[in-house]
Amino acid sequence: MSPELLKMKEVALIYLDRSGGLQKLVDDCKYYNDSKQSYAVYRFIISVNPSDITELDAALGNQILHEPLKAAQIFQSVCFIAVKTLSLIEQLQTEAQISIVLKPTHLPSLPSYVLSLCEFPFNYMSQRFYMSEGIVIAMGMVTKYTQGARFLCSEDSCPFSEGFRYIRVHLPGATESATVRNDFVCSLCTSPLQEDMKFRVLGDKQLVEMIDAKALRAFQGHFNNKPHFRIQSFTVFLRDELSNKVKIGNRYRFIGIPACVQNGPQATVCIEVNNIQLYTPKDPSHISDNFKYLLSLTSNSCWRFSAILANIFASQVVPPGTYNTLKLSMLLSLVQTCDEDTETAGYLDLLVATSDTLIVDR
């Protein structure tokens, strides 16, 4: 082992001790021990503060920010030694059974750590953390994915036909076939590997469509000087404890790792979310002078002002003067919108029946 790697492992242990990570590791191990189920993979979530770790060791802090998969291997080794030394999990046999998920509390407030899909080019193959924000426009159902699986050599005389030598776990951006498929071979005798199905570990997965927050400017009239503009949504993956943590219409800030998912001949850029939080901009309330002037001109009628707003609402995506009743209802729904994310909020539900679904979808 190189001196640099040994030093980073020592710093990782010191950080876990100071931050309470070791105590959390003990508590998580107690959960696995109390469970009667046999596990091939033991998953641990470690919250890391990049600033604190960088103060202890700049090399480890830099690796967490720019090579999180390699940094996770360092914490994997440290946690494995801690679990074996303290005899926290009796069934644990190999280091490969430890799966570490590093969750940074924040990223440096620098442009190189901000990912905007509105800008080109963007580095989606770096496999490192970025922070971004977006508005949820669609959500899929929560489905299952393979967190980890155990494989055994099919040759009975091979020493790897038993034990936990071959453990495969999900990595950010990887597809299901990267974790589980039938063409793996033994590194010792080159015989095919077979999955031990009773040790497969499943987790929750949810696909969410988001759109850049800059898309809101289209409805605020900021793009009037441009004859054409294009806003495209992007897909994010929410896994395990993050599933069902978002709601349609809300704006979120998140930290994640971009990935390129191959779907046949097409490649799609998506983001594997690591940490996500509801974001409410603290912009000061401001009503333009033109808006106040329009209100004063129509103050003699209780409906004229609302009718004018409904007529010009979303004029960039819907022809003016069409679906005014629907647009007025949507404006009333927006009036009821509040910053508080409560389950008891009185939202206005709309049921729209039309023969032209394209305009209504817009």
Order of alpha helices (4+ residues) and beta strands (2+ residues): alpha-alpha-beta-alpha-alpha-alpha-beta-beta-beta-beta-alpha-beta-beta-alpha-beta-beta-beta-alpha-alpha-alpha-alpha
